[in-house]
Amino acid sequence: MQPAPPRDAASSPAIWPLGVAYVVAFVLALGASAAYIVLAVLPRARGDAAAVARDAARFALTAPGILGSAVIDAAALALVTGVAASILRTARDVPRIRAIREDLRLGPTGARWPGLAAAMVGLVGVSLACGAIADLAGVGDTGVMAQIARVLADSSPLRIALALLTIAVAPAIAEECFFRGLVQTRVGRRWGRWPAIVASAFAFGLFHVDPVQGSLAFVAGIYLGWVVERFGGIRPGIAAHAVNNAVFVLLASFSATGEHPTRRESIVVAAAGAAVVVGAIAVLRKARWVEAPLRASTLAS
């Protein structure tokens, strides 16, 4: 019997560093957001601990608190992603930036517009269907997303623009780079495609802490993970994520405070969202809408 060939560190990397990066990202994002909220209310509280706690709880649920925390969370996640990707890069004989870009699958995918549009619309369908199901389950008006929607209701143009940057664009870039770029790619090289998609989606959902938002993020993460594998890169996932969050911001901003869908409306939205997802997947399964990157995926099929 011949000895087994040595493992290639690039094709079968260790997974434990991802756990360290995840914990660091979680603690850093949580700590930085908390520091921002406390520092914002500290001057008014004048050192009174009870006043700081009270005002901080209130400020966290205001537009400045939510939007500021969102961009801080994204910045923390992006920082950890960059540092972790630099330390864990598989190629040492190429420039650092190029190695990081390749490891995160940030390069061009050559995606055709019909496929990219299907990816975007499909994720919106996932969110609409999951949101409607949450309403039917009686939990749609609870949690972080509901609070954000209430804060954004009847927003001014300036607040809408800020929300699009801080809630739609910034998190889409940071979260896709970390979860689908760093986590999914590295886990996939070790365990294969579908275990990587599920693992990154689970980590994505857990990162949101809130049960309702986290559950939606898990389902969205499964879809986004599959989209990334179809295109062989995370750019279409970033675009879909940003568009999905932007739709949420716009719907929340132009809705009246206190509006609640009826049961019939929720059923219709859930069915429509599910139909959109099925249609999007059908389009994305056709190779002619997904160019050469399908064959360039770094994960095993």
TORKOL-4160 file (C-alpha; in steps of 0.2 Angstrom, whole numbers, padded with zeros to 4 digits, m for minus):
301
<pt num="1" X="0000" Y="0000" Z="0000"/>
<pt num="2" X="0007" Y="0017" Z="m0005"/>
<pt num="3" X="0006" Y="0031" Z="0007"/>
<pt num="4" X="m0007" Y="0044" Z="0005"/>
<pt num="5" X="m0001" Y="0060" Z="m0004"/>
<pt num="6" X="0001" Y="0075" Z="0007"/>
<pt num="7" X="m0013" Y="0087" Z="0009"/>
<pt num="8" X="m0012" Y="0103" Z="m0001"/>
<pt num="9" X="m0015" Y="0117" Z="0011"/>
<pt num="10" X="m0022" Y="0128" Z="m0003"/>
<pt num="11" X="m0035" Y="0115" Z="m0008"/>
<pt num="12" X="m0039" Y="0109" Z="0009"/>
<pt num="13" X="m0036" Y="0123" Z="0022"/>
<pt num="14" X="m0039" Y="0123" Z="0040"/>
<pt num="15" X="m0057" Y="0129" Z="0046"/>
<pt num="16" X="m0053" Y="0134" Z="0064"/>
<pt num="17" X="m0046" Y="0151" Z="0058"/>
<pt num="18" X="m0063" Y="0156" Z="0052"/>
<pt num="19" X="m0070" Y="0153" Z="0069"/>
<pt num="20" X="m0058" Y="0165" Z="0076"/>
<pt num="21" X="m0061" Y="0178" Z="0063"/>
<pt num="22" X="m0080" Y="0176" Z="0066"/>
<pt num="23" X="m0079" Y="0179" Z="0084"/>
<pt num="24" X="m0067" Y="0194" Z="0082"/>
<pt num="25" X="m0079" Y="0201" Z="0069"/>
<pt num="26" X="m0094" Y="0198" Z="0080"/>
<pt num="27" X="m0086" Y="0206" Z="0096"/>
<pt num="28" X="m0078" Y="0220" Z="0086"/>
<pt num="29" X="m0095" Y="0225" Z="0078"/>
<pt num="30" X="m0105" Y="0223" Z="0094"/>
<pt num="31" X="m0092" Y="0233" Z="0104"/>
<pt num="32" X="m0089" Y="0247" Z="0091"/>
<pt num="33" X="m0108" Y="0249" Z="0089"/>
<pt num="34" X="m0111" Y="0250" Z="0108"/>
<pt num="35" X="m0096" Y="0263" Z="0110"/>
<pt num="36" X="m0104" Y="0273" Z="0096"/>
<pt num="37" X="m0121" Y="0274" Z="0105"/>
<pt num="38" X="m0114" Y="0277" Z="0122"/>
<pt num="39" X="m0102" Y="0291" Z="0116"/>
<pt num="40" X="m0117" Y="0299" Z="0107"/>
<pt num="41" X="m0128" Y="0301" Z="0123"/>
<pt num="42" X="m0113" Y="0303" Z="0135"/>
<pt num="43" X="m0113" Y="0322" Z="0134"/>
<pt num="44" X="m0131" Y="0324" Z="0138"/>
<pt num="45" X="m0131" Y="0311" Z="0152"/>
<pt num="46" X="m0117" Y="0321" Z="0161"/>
<pt num="47" X="m0109" Y="0305" Z="0169"/>
<pt num="48" X="m0125" Y="0298" Z="0176"/>
<pt num="49" X="m0124" Y="0280" Z="0173"/>
<pt num="50" X="m0143" Y="0277" Z="0174"/>
<pt num="51" X="m0146" Y="0292" Z="0162"/>
<pt num="52" X="m0133" Y="0284" Z="0150"/>
<pt num="53" X="m0141" Y="0267" Z="0150"/>
<pt num="54" X="m0158" Y="0275" Z="0147"/>
<pt num="55" X="m0153" Y="0287" Z="0134"/>
<pt num="56" X="m0142" Y="0274" Z="0125"/>
<pt num="57" X="m0157" Y="0262" Z="0124"/>
<pt num="58" X="m0168" Y="0276" Z="0116"/>
<pt num="59" X="m0154" Y="0282" Z="0104"/>
<pt num="60" X="m0151" Y="0264" Z="0098"/>
<pt num="61" X="m0169" Y="0264" Z="0091"/>
<pt num="62" X="m0168" Y="0281" Z="0082"/>
<pt num="63" X="m0163" Y="0284" Z="0064"/>
<pt num="64" X="m0145" Y="0290" Z="0069"/>
<pt num="65" X="m0143" Y="0275" Z="0080"/>
<pt num="66" X="m0148" Y="0262" Z="0068"/>
<pt num="67" X="m0140" Y="0270" Z="0053"/>
<pt num="68" X="m0124" Y="0273" Z="0062"/>
<pt num="69" X="m0123" Y="0256" Z="0070"/>
<pt num="70" X="m0126" Y="0248" Z="0053"/>
<pt num="71" X="m0111" Y="0257" Z="0044"/>
<pt num="72" X="m0100" Y="0253" Z="0060"/>
<pt num="73" X="m0105" Y="0235" Z="0059"/>
<pt num="74" X="m0101" Y="0234" Z="0040"/>
<pt num="75" X="m0084" Y="0243" Z="0043"/>
<pt num="76" X="m0079" Y="0231" Z="0057"/>
<pt num="77" X="m0084" Y="0216" Z="0046"/>
<pt num="78" X="m0074" Y="0223" Z="0031"/>
<pt num="79" X="m0059" Y="0226" Z="0042"/>
<pt num="80" X="m0059" Y="0208" Z="0049"/>
<pt num="81" X="m0062" Y="0201" Z="0032"/>
<pt num="82" X="m0047" Y="0211" Z="0025"/>
<pt num="83" X="m0035" Y="0206" Z="0039"/>
<pt num="84" X="m0041" Y="0187" Z="0039"/>
<pt num="85" X="m0039" Y="0186" Z="0020"/>
<pt num="86" X="m0022" Y="0193" Z="0021"/>
<pt num="87" X="m0016" Y="0181" Z="0034"/>
<pt num="88" X="m0025" Y="0166" Z="0027"/>
<pt num="89" X="m0021" Y="0170" Z="0008"/>
<pt num="90" X="m0017" Y="0154" Z="m0001"/>
<pt num="91" X="m0005" Y="0161" Z="m0014"/>
<pt num="92" X="0011" Y="0168" Z="m0007"/>
<pt num="93" X="0020" Y="0170" Z="m0024"/>
<pt num="94" X="0009" Y="0184" Z="m0030"/>
<pt num="95" X="0005" Y="0202" Z="m0024"/>
<pt num="96" X="m0005" Y="0202" Z="m0008"/>
<pt num="97" X="m0020" Y="0212" Z="m0015"/>
<pt num="98" X="m0021" Y="0200" Z="m0030"/>
<pt num="99" X="m0021" Y="0185" Z="m0018"/>
<pt num="100" X="m0034" Y="0192" Z="m0007"/>
<pt num="101" X="m0045" Y="0196" Z="m0022"/>
<pt num="102" X="m0043" Y="0178" Z="m0029"/>
<pt num="103" X="m0047" Y="0170" Z="m0012"/>
<pt num="104" X="m0062" Y="0181" Z="m0009"/>
<pt num="105" X="m0068" Y="0178" Z="m0027"/>
<pt num="106" X="m0070" Y="0196" Z="m0030"/>
<pt num="107" X="m0064" Y="0196" Z="m0048"/>
<pt num="108" X="m0076" Y="0199" Z="m0063"/>
<pt num="109" X="m0088" Y="0185" Z="m0066"/>
<pt num="110" X="m0093" Y="0189" Z="m0084"/>
<pt num="111" X="m0111" Y="0187" Z="m0078"/>
<pt num="112" X="m0124" Y="0191" Z="m0092"/>
<pt num="113" X="m0138" Y="0204" Z="m0088"/>
<pt num="114" X="m0152" Y="0192" Z="m0088"/>
<pt num="115" X="m0144" Y="0180" Z="m0076"/>
<pt num="116" X="m0139" Y="0195" Z="m0064"/>
<pt num="117" X="m0156" Y="0202" Z="m0065"/>
<pt num="118" X="m0163" Y="0185" Z="m0060"/>
<pt num="119" X="m0151" Y="0184" Z="m0046"/>
<pt num="120" X="m0157" Y="0201" Z="m0039"/>
<pt num="121" X="m0176" Y="0198" Z="m0042"/>
<pt num="122" X="m0174" Y="0181" Z="m0034"/>
<pt num="123" X="m0167" Y="0187" Z="m0018"/>
<pt num="124" X="m0181" Y="0200" Z="m0017"/>
<pt num="125" X="m0193" Y="0186" Z="m0019"/>
<pt num="126" X="m0185" Y="0177" Z="m0005"/>
<pt num="127" X="m0186" Y="0192" Z="0007"/>
<pt num="128" X="m0204" Y="0195" Z="0002"/>
<pt num="129" X="m0209" Y="0177" Z="0005"/>
<pt num="130" X="m0200" Y="0176" Z="0021"/>
<pt num="131" X="m0207" Y="0192" Z="0027"/>
<pt num="132" X="m0225" Y="0187" Z="0023"/>
<pt num="133" X="m0223" Y="0170" Z="0032"/>
<pt num="134" X="m0216" Y="0180" Z="0047"/>
<pt num="135" X="m0232" Y="0190" Z="0047"/>
<pt num="136" X="m0243" Y="0175" Z="0045"/>
<pt num="137" X="m0234" Y="0167" Z="0060"/>
<pt num="138" X="m0237" Y="0183" Z="0070"/>
<pt num="139" X="m0219" Y="0188" Z="0072"/>
<pt num="140" X="m0217" Y="0200" Z="0057"/>
<pt num="141" X="m0220" Y="0215" Z="0068"/>
<pt num="142" X="m0206" Y="0211" Z="0080"/>
<pt num="143" X="m0187" Y="0211" Z="0080"/>
<pt num="144" X="m0174" Y="0222" Z="0072"/>
<pt num="145" X="m0181" Y="0223" Z="0054"/>
<pt num="146" X="m0198" Y="0229" Z="0061"/>
<pt num="147" X="m0190" Y="0242" Z="0071"/>
<pt num="148" X="m0180" Y="0248" Z="0057"/>
<pt num="149" X="m0195" Y="0249" Z="0046"/>
<pt num="150" X="m0204" Y="0259" Z="0059"/>
<pt num="151" X="m0190" Y="0271" Z="0060"/>
<pt num="152" X="m0189" Y="0273" Z="0041"/>
<pt num="153" X="m0207" Y="0276" Z="0038"/>
<pt num="154" X="m0211" Y="0293" Z="0030"/>
<pt num="155" X="m0193" Y="0297" Z="0029"/>
<pt num="156" X="m0186" Y="0313" Z="0021"/>
<pt num="157" X="m0176" Y="0311" Z="0005"/>
<pt num="158" X="m0160" Y="0314" Z="0014"/>
<pt num="159" X="m0164" Y="0300" Z="0027"/>
<pt num="160" X="m0168" Y="0288" Z="0012"/>
<pt num="161" X="m0151" Y="0292" Z="0004"/>
<pt num="162" X="m0142" Y="0289" Z="0020"/>
<pt num="163" X="m0152" Y="0273" Z="0023"/>
<pt num="164" X="m0148" Y="0266" Z="0006"/>
<pt num="165" X="m0129" Y="0269" Z="0009"/>
<pt num="166" X="m0128" Y="0262" Z="0027"/>
<pt num="167" X="m0142" Y="0248" Z="0026"/>
<pt num="168" X="m0141" Y="0243" Z="0008"/>
<pt num="169" X="m0124" Y="0246" Z="0000"/>
<pt num="170" X="m0111" Y="0245" Z="0015"/>
<pt num="171" X="m0118" Y="0229" Z="0023"/>
<pt num="172" X="m0120" Y="0221" Z="0006"/>
<pt num="173" X="m0101" Y="0223" Z="0002"/>
<pt num="174" X="m0095" Y="0219" Z="0019"/>
<pt num="175" X="m0106" Y="0204" Z="0022"/>
<pt num="176" X="m0104" Y="0196" Z="0005"/>
<pt num="177" X="m0085" Y="0198" Z="0006"/>
<pt num="178" X="m0085" Y="0189" Z="0023"/>
<pt num="179" X="m0098" Y="0176" Z="0023"/>
<pt num="180" X="m0098" Y="0171" Z="0004"/>
<pt num="181" X="m0081" Y="0177" Z="0000"/>
<pt num="182" X="m0070" Y="0172" Z="0015"/>
<pt num="183" X="m0081" Y="0159" Z="0024"/>
<pt num="184" X="m0089" Y="0150" Z="0010"/>
<pt num="185" X="m0074" Y="0149" Z="m0001"/>
<pt num="186" X="m0063" Y="0142" Z="0012"/>
<pt num="187" X="m0075" Y="0130" Z="0019"/>
<pt num="188" X="m0079" Y="0124" Z="0002"/>
<pt num="189" X="m0061" Y="0120" Z="m0002"/>
<pt num="190" X="m0061" Y="0109" Z="0013"/>
<pt num="191" X="m0079" Y="0101" Z="0013"/>
<pt num="192" X="m0086" Y="0104" Z="m0004"/>
<pt num="193" X="m0099" Y="0116" Z="m0011"/>
<pt num="194" X="m0116" Y="0113" Z="m0002"/>
<pt num="195" X="m0108" Y="0111" Z="0016"/>
<pt num="196" X="m0100" Y="0127" Z="0013"/>
<pt num="197" X="m0116" Y="0136" Z="0007"/>
<pt num="198" X="m0125" Y="0129" Z="0023"/>
<pt num="199" X="m0111" Y="0134" Z="0035"/>
<pt num="200" X="m0109" Y="0151" Z="0028"/>
<pt num="201" X="m0128" Y="0154" Z="0028"/>
<pt num="202" X="m0129" Y="0148" Z="0046"/>
<pt num="203" X="m0115" Y="0159" Z="0051"/>
<pt num="204" X="m0124" Y="0173" Z="0042"/>
<pt num="205" X="m0140" Y="0171" Z="0051"/>
<pt num="206" X="m0132" Y="0169" Z="0068"/>
<pt num="207" X="m0122" Y="0185" Z="0065"/>
<pt num="208" X="m0139" Y="0195" Z="0065"/>
<pt num="209" X="m0143" Y="0189" Z="0083"/>
<pt num="210" X="m0162" Y="0193" Z="0081"/>
<pt num="211" X="m0172" Y="0177" Z="0078"/>
<pt num="212" X="m0183" Y="0184" Z="0065"/>
<pt num="213" X="m0170" Y="0193" Z="0055"/>
<pt num="214" X="m0158" Y="0179" Z="0058"/>
<pt num="215" X="m0170" Y="0166" Z="0051"/>
<pt num="216" X="m0173" Y="0177" Z="0035"/>
<pt num="217" X="m0154" Y="0179" Z="0034"/>
<pt num="218" X="m0151" Y="0160" Z="0034"/>
<pt num="219" X="m0163" Y="0157" Z="0020"/>
<pt num="220" X="m0156" Y="0172" Z="0010"/>
<pt num="221" X="m0139" Y="0165" Z="0014"/>
<pt num="222" X="m0143" Y="0148" Z="0006"/>
<pt num="223" X="m0149" Y="0157" Z="m0010"/>
<pt num="224" X="m0135" Y="0169" Z="m0010"/>
<pt num="225" X="m0122" Y="0155" Z="m0008"/>
<pt num="226" X="m0130" Y="0146" Z="m0022"/>
<pt num="227" X="m0130" Y="0161" Z="m0033"/>
<pt num="228" X="m0111" Y="0164" Z="m0030"/>
<pt num="229" X="m0107" Y="0146" Z="m0035"/>
<pt num="230" X="m0117" Y="0148" Z="m0051"/>
<pt num="231" X="m0107" Y="0163" Z="m0056"/>
<pt num="232" X="m0091" Y="0158" Z="m0048"/>
<pt num="233" X="m0088" Y="0175" Z="m0039"/>
<pt num="234" X="m0097" Y="0186" Z="m0026"/>
<pt num="235" X="m0100" Y="0201" Z="m0037"/>
<pt num="236" X="m0117" Y="0195" Z="m0042"/>
<pt num="237" X="m0121" Y="0191" Z="m0024"/>
<pt num="238" X="m0116" Y="0209" Z="m0018"/>
<pt num="239" X="m0127" Y="0216" Z="m0031"/>
<pt num="240" X="m0142" Y="0205" Z="m0027"/>
<pt num="241" X="m0139" Y="0209" Z="m0008"/>
<pt num="242" X="m0138" Y="0228" Z="m0011"/>
<pt num="243" X="m0154" Y="0228" Z="m0022"/>
<pt num="244" X="m0163" Y="0218" Z="m0009"/>
<pt num="245" X="m0159" Y="0229" Z="0005"/>
<pt num="246" X="m0163" Y="0244" Z="m0005"/>
<pt num="247" X="m0180" Y="0238" Z="m0009"/>
<pt num="248" X="m0183" Y="0235" Z="0010"/>
<pt num="249" X="m0177" Y="0253" Z="0013"/>
<pt num="250" X="m0188" Y="0260" Z="0000"/>
<pt num="251" X="m0204" Y="0250" Z="0005"/>
<pt num="252" X="m0201" Y="0255" Z="0023"/>
<pt num="253" X="m0198" Y="0273" Z="0019"/>
<pt num="254" X="m0214" Y="0276" Z="0008"/>
<pt num="255" X="m0225" Y="0266" Z="0020"/>
<pt num="256" X="m0236" Y="0274" Z="0033"/>
<pt num="257" X="m0232" Y="0271" Z="0051"/>
<pt num="258" X="m0244" Y="0257" Z="0059"/>
<pt num="259" X="m0249" Y="0249" Z="0042"/>
<pt num="260" X="m0251" Y="0230" Z="0044"/>
<pt num="261" X="m0255" Y="0218" Z="0030"/>
<pt num="262" X="m0270" Y="0207" Z="0031"/>
<pt num="263" X="m0269" Y="0188" Z="0032"/>
<pt num="264" X="m0275" Y="0187" Z="0014"/>
<pt num="265" X="m0262" Y="0200" Z="0008"/>
<pt num="266" X="m0248" Y="0190" Z="0017"/>
<pt num="267" X="m0253" Y="0174" Z="0009"/>
<pt num="268" X="m0253" Y="0183" Z="m0009"/>
<pt num="269" X="m0236" Y="0190" Z="m0005"/>
<pt num="270" X="m0229" Y="0174" Z="0001"/>
<pt num="271" X="m0235" Y="0165" Z="m0014"/>
<pt num="272" X="m0229" Y="0178" Z="m0026"/>
<pt num="273" X="m0212" Y="0179" Z="m0018"/>
<pt num="274" X="m0210" Y="0160" Z="m0019"/>
<pt num="275" X="m0215" Y="0160" Z="m0038"/>
<pt num="276" X="m0202" Y="0174" Z="m0041"/>
<pt num="277" X="m0189" Y="0163" Z="m0032"/>
<pt num="278" X="m0194" Y="0148" Z="m0043"/>
<pt num="279" X="m0193" Y="0158" Z="m0059"/>
<pt num="280" X="m0176" Y="0165" Z="m0054"/>
<pt num="281" X="m0169" Y="0149" Z="m0050"/>
<pt num="282" X="m0175" Y="0142" Z="m0067"/>
<pt num="283" X="m0167" Y="0156" Z="m0076"/>
<pt num="284" X="m0150" Y="0154" Z="m0066"/>
<pt num="285" X="m0150" Y="0135" Z="m0070"/>
<pt num="286" X="m0149" Y="0138" Z="m0088"/>
<pt num="287" X="m0130" Y="0139" Z="m0093"/>
<pt num="288" X="m0133" Y="0152" Z="m0107"/>
<pt num="289" X="m0136" Y="0165" Z="m0093"/>
<pt num="290" X="m0121" Y="0161" Z="m0084"/>
<pt num="291" X="m0105" Y="0163" Z="m0093"/>
<pt num="292" X="m0087" Y="0155" Z="m0091"/>
<pt num="293" X="m0086" Y="0158" Z="m0072"/>
<pt num="294" X="m0097" Y="0143" Z="m0070"/>
<pt num="295" X="m0082" Y="0132" Z="m0075"/>
<pt num="296" X="m0071" Y="0143" Z="m0064"/>
<pt num="297" X="m0079" Y="0140" Z="m0048"/>
<pt num="298" X="m0065" Y="0136" Z="m0034"/>
<pt num="299" X="m0077" Y="0124" Z="m0025"/>
<pt num="300" X="m0079" Y="0106" Z="m0029"/>
<pt num="301" X="m0096" Y="0102" Z="m0036"/>
